[in-house]
């Protein structure tokens, strides 16, 4: 028995000119629509359409026969059998719920099927309410409107439709030493987002041998990727801010994406986030930040899709998860900085990321809070899966992660004038003296006293926690005789009376 391969294994998701990429561009047209599909890869196209469409008719040609099948529910996956084995046909009919097949002199039509095929090409004459698109190599986004006789596939939609216009997206990906992961992430974003996207990759203190990899990638994808080189590691916030500065005027963009370098999106991740944002925007809900779900993230964005050991396995499992959760959103108080889909209006209003949080942690919480107080809403796109390796930068730097969390939690509470972290969700306005807008050049002014503590370069005056500062003082005092303690005591008590207690 010969069967067509499954959609997940037969389509190369990584290629920007693949069938999947072309179908993704038309995704908004599939939602709750009646769809007709004709062509050599109609089965694969129907499988994709079944994620979103109300009903699908797919018509496939082979040397032996022609098969026509109808899907009555998006929850029923497409199946296709390409030989005449009786058992295969029984199985196909059971799976498809409604199907007809004939030899090449095909004349019959199944229930609700209005698709005619003449001379190996569909005709629009059968139904004036069907709007056709033809897929061929070289066409913008893979499809051109109308019926082209020599196209590879034809897709028709019933009813009044508009050709999709996807948000124009720019993005920033800071990286230090995980340059191969950063390149893979950038490639995946560019190849799976159906609209126009440009990225700035920020080499955040990246060493020279690794810098060559980033430069080569930037040269190869010069129309879509820019490289910004920083001489030292300015942390996640500092790297993002450098990328935002390189983008210049943000008004030409609809969306700013900020992403970690150790992530890989599911093929439908970016399209799902974009669709969610657009619908929320059209409903007047002011979506400022939209984020994905992930396998490795703290909080409510964490989901389980099953065990996988390769990118292909991840794509297959995430596709099943996407099928069950697409076109669903959840409002949140917090979206983690793993990947942030930021409305351009929000970024223009509240600026960049606060660099006081050093190499990372809590700069995303700070941005979340500023966005919410500014009147924007935060959302999780339930069907948008993003694989995350997790804390790669911290591991590469041998940073004490717990010390970093404690320090930045203290800085966060100090900035927002709250006693503990559990108070920040209750904030509805900025405390006196705290600006929602963050100008990276003026928001944070470090002192001249910078040291390495717990594997991380921090400022003793503006960043170090009380315990870290006390530990540094103790380590320095150990180098001097006890008599020097008098100088310290005198300094600390010069403005007050010494208390022996």
TIFI-838970 format. One record per residue (C-alpha): x, y, z. Coordinates in nm, 3 decimals. Example, Ala and Ser with C-alpha at 12.3 -4.5 7.8 and 13.67 -1.06 7.14 Angstrom:
{{1.230; -0.450; 0.780}}
{{1.367; -0.106; 0.714}}
END
This chain:
{{0.000; 0.000; 0.000}}
{{0.130; 0.346; -0.091}}
{{0.023; 0.648; 0.111}}
{{0.115; 1.012; 0.088}}
{{0.351; 1.127; 0.365}}
{{0.214; 1.335; 0.649}}
{{0.220; 1.710; 0.619}}
{{0.472; 1.758; 0.901}}
{{0.730; 1.534; 0.739}}
{{0.671; 1.617; 0.372}}
{{0.701; 1.995; 0.395}}
{{1.026; 2.180; 0.466}}
{{0.915; 2.440; 0.720}}
{{1.251; 2.617; 0.717}}
{{1.244; 2.720; 0.351}}
{{1.090; 3.063; 0.291}}
{{0.969; 2.951; -0.055}}
{{0.807; 2.628; 0.066}}
{{0.441; 2.537; 0.032}}
{{0.398; 2.589; 0.406}}
{{0.541; 2.941; 0.385}}
{{0.306; 3.028; 0.100}}
{{0.004; 2.888; 0.282}}
{{0.099; 3.077; 0.596}}
{{0.069; 3.405; 0.406}}
{{-0.295; 3.318; 0.323}}
{{-0.372; 3.195; 0.675}}
{{-0.625; 3.471; 0.765}}
{{-0.835; 3.365; 0.464}}
{{-0.862; 3.006; 0.592}}
{{-1.018; 3.101; 0.925}}
{{-1.381; 2.980; 0.941}}
{{-1.391; 2.964; 0.560}}
{{-1.499; 2.719; 0.292}}
{{-1.191; 2.632; 0.092}}
{{-1.123; 2.445; -0.233}}
{{-0.772; 2.317; -0.306}}
{{-0.641; 2.165; -0.631}}
{{-0.292; 2.043; -0.720}}
{{-0.012; 1.797; -0.663}}
{{0.030; 1.896; -0.296}}
{{-0.337; 1.951; -0.226}}
{{-0.331; 1.697; 0.057}}
{{-0.056; 1.888; 0.237}}
{{-0.234; 2.217; 0.177}}
{{-0.560; 2.071; 0.306}}
{{-0.388; 1.950; 0.621}}
{{-0.267; 2.304; 0.689}}
{{-0.606; 2.456; 0.607}}
{{-0.780; 2.212; 0.839}}
{{-0.622; 2.395; 1.134}}
{{-0.843; 2.694; 1.068}}
{{-1.108; 2.634; 0.799}}
{{-1.474; 2.546; 0.841}}
{{-1.479; 2.300; 0.552}}
{{-1.227; 2.193; 0.291}}
{{-1.253; 2.022; -0.046}}
{{-0.920; 1.895; -0.177}}
{{-0.883; 1.749; -0.526}}
{{-0.564; 1.558; -0.606}}
{{-0.439; 1.411; -0.934}}
{{-0.222; 1.104; -0.974}}
{{-0.136; 0.873; -1.261}}
{{-0.383; 0.614; -1.136}}
{{-0.682; 0.808; -1.016}}
{{-0.826; 1.126; -0.881}}
{{-0.945; 1.154; -0.524}}
{{-1.177; 1.410; -0.377}}
{{-1.248; 1.446; -0.009}}
{{-1.427; 1.678; 0.226}}
{{-1.339; 1.766; 0.585}}
{{-1.640; 1.858; 0.797}}
{{-1.441; 1.963; 1.105}}
{{-1.097; 2.116; 1.162}}
{{-1.041; 1.843; 1.420}}
{{-1.043; 1.575; 1.147}}
{{-0.696; 1.549; 0.990}}
{{-0.664; 1.499; 0.614}}
{{-0.585; 1.154; 0.487}}
{{-0.519; 1.046; 0.130}}
{{-0.459; 0.707; -0.029}}
{{-0.299; 0.689; -0.370}}
{{-0.356; 0.329; -0.478}}
{{-0.649; 0.099; -0.548}}
{{-0.613; -0.142; -0.256}}
{{-0.963; -0.207; -0.121}}
{{-0.850; -0.197; 0.238}}
{{-0.688; 0.137; 0.180}}
{{-1.010; 0.278; 0.039}}
{{-1.214; 0.153; 0.333}}
{{-0.968; 0.318; 0.572}}
{{-0.970; 0.642; 0.374}}
{{-1.349; 0.661; 0.364}}
{{-1.365; 0.603; 0.738}}
{{-1.114; 0.880; 0.801}}
{{-1.257; 1.131; 0.557}}
{{-1.625; 1.092; 0.648}}
{{-1.722; 1.185; 0.290}}
{{-1.522; 1.096; -0.019}}
{{-1.550; 1.002; -0.386}}
{{-1.295; 0.868; -0.629}}
{{-1.289; 0.781; -0.998}}
{{-1.054; 0.723; -1.288}}
{{-0.919; 1.004; -1.505}}
{{-1.260; 1.051; -1.668}}
{{-1.377; 1.202; -1.343}}
{{-1.725; 1.350; -1.373}}
{{-1.894; 1.300; -1.036}}
{{-1.896; 1.554; -0.753}}
{{-1.926; 1.487; -0.383}}
{{-2.151; 1.666; -0.132}}
{{-2.123; 2.048; -0.138}}
{{-1.837; 2.032; -0.387}}
{{-1.845; 2.313; -0.643}}
{{-1.497; 2.267; -0.782}}
{{-1.469; 2.179; -1.152}}
{{-1.147; 2.058; -1.306}}
{{-1.092; 2.101; -1.681}}
{{-0.773; 2.018; -1.867}}
{{-0.578; 1.980; -1.543}}
{{-0.668; 2.333; -1.430}}
{{-0.963; 2.454; -1.225}}
{{-1.224; 2.687; -1.364}}
{{-1.382; 2.973; -1.178}}
{{-1.691; 2.952; -1.398}}
{{-1.849; 2.698; -1.165}}
{{-1.910; 2.947; -0.889}}
{{-1.877; 3.324; -0.919}}
{{-1.850; 3.343; -0.541}}
{{-1.512; 3.168; -0.536}}
{{-1.196; 3.379; -0.536}}
{{-0.895; 3.190; -0.667}}
{{-0.523; 3.209; -0.592}}
{{-0.252; 3.030; -0.791}}
{{0.074; 2.911; -0.636}}
{{0.388; 2.917; -0.847}}
{{0.759; 2.968; -0.790}}
{{0.862; 3.331; -0.810}}
{{0.523; 3.480; -0.726}}
{{0.523; 3.730; -0.435}}
{{0.453; 3.532; -0.116}}
{{0.416; 3.226; -0.338}}
{{0.065; 3.312; -0.461}}
{{-0.087; 3.533; -0.728}}
{{-0.456; 3.609; -0.755}}
{{-0.654; 3.439; -1.031}}
{{-0.612; 3.111; -1.217}}
{{-0.275; 3.054; -1.380}}
{{-0.292; 2.740; -1.602}}
{{0.064; 2.629; -1.521}}
{{0.057; 2.686; -1.145}}
{{0.145; 2.413; -0.895}}
{{-0.164; 2.454; -0.677}}
{{-0.487; 2.652; -0.686}}
{{-0.682; 2.757; -0.379}}
{{-1.032; 2.901; -0.387}}
{{-1.220; 3.081; -0.109}}
{{-1.594; 3.133; -0.090}}
{{-1.739; 3.470; 0.005}}
{{-1.603; 3.820; 0.044}}
{{-1.234; 3.816; 0.132}}
{{-0.941; 4.055; 0.141}}
{{-0.582; 3.970; 0.055}}
{{-0.393; 3.950; 0.387}}
{{-0.174; 4.240; 0.498}}
{{0.061; 4.128; 0.775}}
{{0.208; 4.368; 1.033}}
{{0.548; 4.509; 0.941}}
{{0.788; 4.374; 1.204}}
{{1.134; 4.473; 1.321}}
{{1.318; 4.277; 1.587}}
{{1.619; 4.276; 1.818}}
{{1.816; 3.968; 1.927}}
{{2.108; 4.033; 2.166}}
{{2.370; 3.760; 2.191}}
{{2.702; 3.710; 2.368}}
{{2.856; 3.372; 2.293}}
{{2.564; 3.157; 2.171}}
{{2.607; 3.286; 1.817}}
{{2.500; 2.968; 1.637}}
{{2.179; 2.963; 1.839}}
{{2.123; 3.331; 1.762}}
{{2.166; 3.268; 1.389}}
{{1.927; 2.970; 1.403}}
{{1.668; 3.177; 1.591}}
{{1.694; 3.466; 1.345}}
{{1.666; 3.232; 1.045}}
{{1.361; 3.064; 1.194}}
{{1.188; 3.396; 1.262}}
{{1.257; 3.525; 0.911}}
{{1.153; 3.202; 0.740}}
{{0.830; 3.144; 0.931}}
{{0.689; 3.496; 0.960}}
{{0.456; 3.551; 0.662}}
{{0.498; 3.929; 0.646}}
{{0.790; 4.168; 0.613}}
{{1.046; 4.136; 0.892}}
{{1.389; 4.286; 0.956}}
{{1.615; 4.196; 1.247}}
{{1.900; 4.359; 1.434}}
{{2.139; 4.108; 1.590}}
{{2.340; 4.271; 1.868}}
{{2.685; 4.124; 1.936}}
{{2.691; 4.206; 2.306}}
{{3.063; 4.190; 2.382}}
{{3.105; 3.889; 2.152}}
{{3.465; 3.767; 2.108}}
{{3.633; 3.803; 1.770}}
{{3.620; 3.440; 1.643}}
{{3.248; 3.420; 1.717}}
{{3.189; 3.764; 1.572}}
{{3.288; 3.631; 1.228}}
{{2.988; 3.396; 1.234}}
{{2.749; 3.681; 1.302}}
{{2.911; 3.901; 1.039}}
{{2.886; 3.624; 0.781}}
{{2.518; 3.573; 0.859}}
{{2.450; 3.945; 0.838}}
{{2.624; 3.964; 0.499}}
{{2.432; 3.663; 0.371}}
{{2.095; 3.807; 0.477}}
{{2.187; 4.172; 0.421}}
{{1.836; 4.273; 0.313}}
{{1.684; 4.148; 0.639}}
{{1.959; 4.141; 0.904}}
{{2.179; 4.414; 1.050}}
{{2.463; 4.354; 1.295}}
{{2.541; 4.590; 1.582}}
{{2.872; 4.526; 1.760}}
{{2.918; 4.638; 2.121}}
{{3.271; 4.629; 2.268}}
{{3.147; 4.499; 2.604}}
{{2.852; 4.303; 2.739}}
{{2.589; 4.561; 2.834}}
{{2.339; 4.303; 2.950}}
{{2.008; 4.210; 2.793}}
{{1.850; 4.553; 2.840}}
{{2.159; 4.733; 2.712}}
{{2.178; 4.505; 2.410}}
{{1.811; 4.558; 2.326}}
{{1.846; 4.933; 2.362}}
{{2.142; 4.934; 2.124}}
{{1.930; 4.742; 1.872}}
{{1.640; 4.984; 1.911}}
{{1.877; 5.275; 1.854}}
{{2.003; 5.111; 1.535}}
{{1.646; 5.076; 1.407}}
{{1.601; 5.452; 1.429}}
{{1.252; 5.587; 1.364}}
{{1.007; 5.317; 1.472}}
{{0.703; 5.479; 1.311}}
{{0.761; 5.287; 0.988}}
{{0.702; 4.961; 1.178}}
{{0.388; 4.810; 1.330}}
{{0.563; 4.578; 1.574}}
{{0.892; 4.552; 1.760}}
{{0.994; 4.197; 1.857}}
{{1.249; 4.144; 2.135}}
{{1.382; 3.789; 2.169}}
{{1.633; 3.575; 2.352}}
{{1.897; 3.410; 2.135}}
{{1.834; 3.053; 2.258}}
{{1.488; 2.998; 2.110}}
{{1.334; 2.828; 1.805}}
{{0.972; 2.907; 1.708}}
{{0.722; 2.650; 1.592}}
{{0.636; 2.708; 1.229}}
{{0.309; 2.882; 1.320}}
{{0.435; 3.070; 1.628}}
{{0.487; 3.412; 1.474}}
{{0.177; 3.398; 1.254}}
{{-0.031; 3.297; 1.556}}
{{0.101; 3.588; 1.765}}
{{0.044; 3.829; 1.476}}
{{-0.312; 3.708; 1.423}}
{{-0.386; 3.731; 1.795}}
{{-0.247; 4.084; 1.816}}
{{-0.446; 4.200; 1.512}}
{{-0.776; 4.066; 1.647}}
{{-0.714; 4.218; 1.991}}
{{-0.627; 4.547; 1.826}}
{{-0.941; 4.543; 1.612}}
{{-1.148; 4.487; 1.926}}
{{-1.001; 4.799; 2.085}}
{{-0.825; 4.609; 2.366}}
{{-0.492; 4.796; 2.328}}
{{-0.260; 4.491; 2.320}}
{{0.080; 4.631; 2.411}}
{{0.263; 4.303; 2.466}}
{{0.184; 3.957; 2.330}}
{{0.396; 3.652; 2.410}}
{{0.410; 3.281; 2.324}}
{{0.389; 2.967; 2.532}}
{{0.704; 2.762; 2.586}}
{{0.854; 2.443; 2.721}}
{{1.097; 2.628; 2.949}}
{{0.969; 2.945; 3.111}}
{{0.851; 3.056; 3.453}}
{{0.485; 3.128; 3.512}}
{{0.166; 3.083; 3.317}}
{{0.336; 3.066; 2.976}}
{{0.480; 2.723; 3.059}}
{{0.310; 2.435; 2.873}}
{{0.373; 2.067; 2.814}}
{{0.367; 1.936; 2.457}}
{{0.545; 1.607; 2.523}}
{{0.905; 1.493; 2.501}}
{{1.104; 1.572; 2.186}}
{{1.469; 1.523; 2.097}}
{{1.501; 1.710; 1.767}}
{{1.367; 2.013; 1.585}}
{{1.151; 1.790; 1.364}}
{{0.997; 1.620; 1.668}}
{{0.936; 1.960; 1.828}}
{{0.760; 2.083; 1.515}}
{{0.539; 1.774; 1.503}}
{{0.438; 1.792; 1.871}}
{{0.393; 2.168; 1.860}}
{{0.171; 2.134; 1.552}}
{{-0.062; 1.904; 1.746}}
{{-0.061; 2.151; 2.036}}
{{-0.127; 2.438; 1.796}}
{{-0.423; 2.254; 1.643}}
{{-0.588; 2.233; 1.986}}
{{-0.505; 2.587; 2.104}}
{{-0.485; 2.815; 1.802}}
{{-0.701; 3.129; 1.783}}
{{-0.710; 3.146; 2.163}}
{{-0.560; 3.414; 2.390}}
{{-0.534; 3.471; 2.764}}
{{-0.491; 3.809; 2.931}}
{{-0.194; 3.818; 3.168}}
{{-0.033; 4.046; 3.423}}
{{0.313; 3.939; 3.310}}
{{0.474; 3.828; 2.982}}
{{0.824; 3.690; 3.016}}
{{1.106; 3.841; 2.811}}
{{1.172; 3.516; 2.628}}
{{0.997; 3.677; 2.332}}
{{0.803; 4.001; 2.347}}
{{0.579; 4.114; 2.061}}
{{0.557; 4.488; 2.131}}
{{0.313; 4.729; 1.972}}
{{0.514; 5.010; 1.813}}
{{0.291; 5.268; 1.982}}
{{0.385; 5.121; 2.320}}
{{0.759; 5.136; 2.249}}
{{0.728; 5.495; 2.129}}
{{0.540; 5.585; 2.448}}
{{0.750; 5.412; 2.715}}
{{1.086; 5.379; 2.542}}
{{1.348; 5.112; 2.592}}
{{1.450; 4.872; 2.868}}
{{1.591; 4.985; 3.202}}
{{1.965; 4.898; 3.204}}
{{1.994; 4.902; 3.585}}
{{1.915; 4.528; 3.585}}
{{2.254; 4.436; 3.441}}
{{2.293; 4.122; 3.233}}
{{1.930; 4.025; 3.283}}
{{1.624; 3.938; 3.497}}
{{1.347; 4.179; 3.597}}
{{1.398; 4.413; 3.302}}
{{1.100; 4.236; 3.141}}
{{0.892; 4.269; 3.460}}
{{0.977; 4.638; 3.467}}
{{0.868; 4.675; 3.105}}
{{0.546; 4.481; 3.172}}
{{0.460; 4.709; 3.462}}
{{0.532; 5.027; 3.269}}
{{0.317; 4.903; 2.979}}
{{0.025; 4.814; 3.205}}
{{0.033; 5.145; 3.395}}
{{0.045; 5.324; 3.057}}
{{-0.292; 5.167; 2.975}}
{{-0.190; 4.874; 2.755}}
{{-0.293; 4.511; 2.797}}
{{-0.073; 4.199; 2.807}}
{{-0.166; 3.873; 2.636}}
{{-0.052; 3.515; 2.590}}
{{-0.114; 3.361; 2.247}}
{{-0.216; 3.013; 2.360}}
{{-0.136; 2.838; 2.031}}
{{0.204; 3.000; 1.967}}
{{0.477; 2.761; 2.083}}
{{0.840; 2.869; 2.123}}
{{1.114; 2.624; 2.217}}
{{1.356; 2.766; 2.476}}
{{1.692; 2.613; 2.568}}
{{1.700; 2.816; 2.890}}
{{1.950; 3.046; 3.066}}
{{2.225; 2.978; 2.811}}
{{2.393; 3.315; 2.864}}
{{2.400; 3.277; 3.242}}
{{2.556; 2.931; 3.212}}
{{2.820; 3.052; 2.966}}
{{2.921; 3.332; 3.205}}
{{2.919; 3.111; 3.518}}
{{2.697; 3.368; 3.687}}
{{2.540; 3.291; 4.025}}
{{2.179; 3.289; 3.907}}
{{2.024; 3.304; 4.253}}
{{2.241; 3.601; 4.351}}
{{2.140; 3.776; 4.030}}
{{1.770; 3.719; 4.100}}
{{1.802; 3.845; 4.459}}
{{1.993; 4.157; 4.353}}
{{1.757; 4.253; 4.071}}
{{1.448; 4.179; 4.280}}
{{1.580; 4.428; 4.533}}
{{1.647; 4.685; 4.259}}
{{1.297; 4.633; 4.120}}
{{1.131; 4.684; 4.458}}
{{1.348; 4.989; 4.526}}
{{1.260; 5.149; 4.192}}
{{0.886; 5.094; 4.228}}
{{0.886; 5.174; 4.600}}
{{0.724; 4.850; 4.713}}
{{0.811; 4.636; 5.014}}
{{0.802; 4.301; 4.835}}
{{0.754; 4.153; 4.489}}
{{0.398; 4.039; 4.559}}
{{0.294; 4.405; 4.571}}
{{0.377; 4.502; 4.213}}
{{0.060; 4.358; 4.052}}
{{-0.138; 4.602; 4.269}}
{{0.032; 4.910; 4.128}}
{{-0.200; 5.119; 3.912}}
{{0.015; 5.430; 3.876}}
{{0.382; 5.513; 3.889}}
{{0.516; 5.633; 4.226}}
{{0.629; 5.992; 4.249}}
{{0.956; 6.043; 4.067}}
{{0.928; 5.724; 3.857}}
{{0.886; 5.785; 3.484}}
{{0.717; 5.531; 3.258}}
{{0.942; 5.641; 2.972}}
{{1.291; 5.498; 2.976}}
{{1.559; 5.685; 2.786}}
{{1.857; 5.447; 2.799}}
{{2.099; 5.740; 2.791}}
{{1.958; 5.908; 3.101}}
{{1.752; 5.648; 3.292}}
{{2.050; 5.489; 3.462}}
{{2.383; 5.647; 3.546}}
{{2.640; 5.400; 3.685}}
{{2.912; 5.510; 3.924}}
{{3.284; 5.466; 3.868}}
{{3.294; 5.171; 4.111}}
{{3.242; 4.855; 3.907}}
{{3.355; 4.511; 4.029}}
{{3.298; 4.145; 3.951}}
{{3.080; 3.969; 4.209}}
{{2.932; 3.619; 4.179}}
{{3.056; 3.597; 3.820}}
{{2.886; 3.920; 3.711}}
{{3.018; 4.271; 3.656}}
{{2.806; 4.503; 3.871}}
{{2.815; 4.857; 4.005}}
{{2.884; 4.873; 4.379}}
{{2.685; 5.194; 4.425}}
{{2.383; 5.149; 4.197}}
{{2.340; 4.770; 4.162}}
{{2.501; 4.565; 4.438}}
{{2.266; 4.434; 4.704}}
{{2.335; 4.516; 5.069}}
{{2.471; 4.166; 5.126}}
{{2.693; 4.185; 4.818}}
{{2.824; 4.527; 4.919}}
{{2.891; 4.412; 5.275}}
{{3.068; 4.105; 5.140}}
{{3.287; 4.319; 4.916}}
{{3.375; 4.552; 5.208}}
{{3.459; 4.250; 5.423}}
{{3.684; 4.104; 5.154}}
{{3.868; 4.434; 5.120}}
{{3.908; 4.481; 5.498}}
{{4.064; 4.138; 5.524}}
{{4.361; 4.276; 5.332}}
{{4.433; 4.542; 5.598}}
{{4.529; 4.531; 5.969}}
{{4.252; 4.561; 6.228}}
{{4.355; 4.919; 6.301}}
{{4.205; 5.022; 5.966}}
{{3.861; 4.937; 6.102}}
{{3.880; 5.269; 6.290}}
{{3.869; 5.452; 5.956}}
{{3.559; 5.259; 5.851}}
{{3.387; 5.320; 6.184}}
{{3.470; 5.691; 6.165}}
{{3.330; 5.714; 5.812}}
{{3.004; 5.539; 5.901}}
{{2.947; 5.736; 6.223}}
{{3.057; 6.084; 6.120}}
{{2.699; 6.192; 6.058}}
{{2.557; 6.032; 6.372}}
{{2.641; 5.942; 6.730}}
{{2.813; 5.607; 6.773}}
{{2.577; 5.346; 6.915}}
{{2.767; 5.077; 7.101}}
{{2.456; 4.860; 7.102}}
END
